[in-house]
Amino acid sequence: MGLIKRELLGTAAWPSQAVARTAIFDFIASWYNVRRLHSSLGYRSPAEYETALAA
């Protein structure tokens, strides 16, 4: 949650709650879940983990 607050929410004033909600969803879907290292995946990103499974 701290990363989202620093990287996204602290950067702008949001005109409405709906706009902020959409921005948060886009941030999580495009960066946070894709690139963040997960301890349950052996400290690999989901993309790296899926690539290793496919090989």
N, C-alpha and C positions, 0 to 999 in steps of 0.2 A: 504494500500500500504506500510505503514511503516513496518508492520510485515514481509511482503515478503522481503523487502530490508534487514532487520536485520537477519531474520532466514535463508534466502536462497541465495539471490544475493550477500551478503557480505562475503560469506563463501568460494568462489572459483573463479578462473579465468575461464571463459567459452571459450572453443575452437572455438565456432561458435555461431551465433545468433540462429540457429536452435536448437542446444543443450540447450541453455538457455531457449528458448521458450518452449521446451518440459518439462524441469525441472519446469518451472513456472506453466504450465498446470497441471502436476502431483501433485505439491504442493497444488494448489487450489482445485483440484478434490478430493484429498485424505485427506487433513487435514482442510484446511481453511473453505470450505463450509459445511463440515460434523460436525465439532466440535465447530465452532465459535458460540457464543451466538448471537441471532438476536433479536433486540428490537421488530420487527414486529411479532415475535413468542412468545412474553411474556418472553423474555430473556431466551429462551431455545434453544438448538441446534436443527438443522433440524431432527436429529435422535430421540431426545427426543420428539419433536413435533409429528412426524409420529407415534411413539409408543403410545403416548397419544390418537391420533386419532383412532388408530386401536383397542384400548381397549374399 
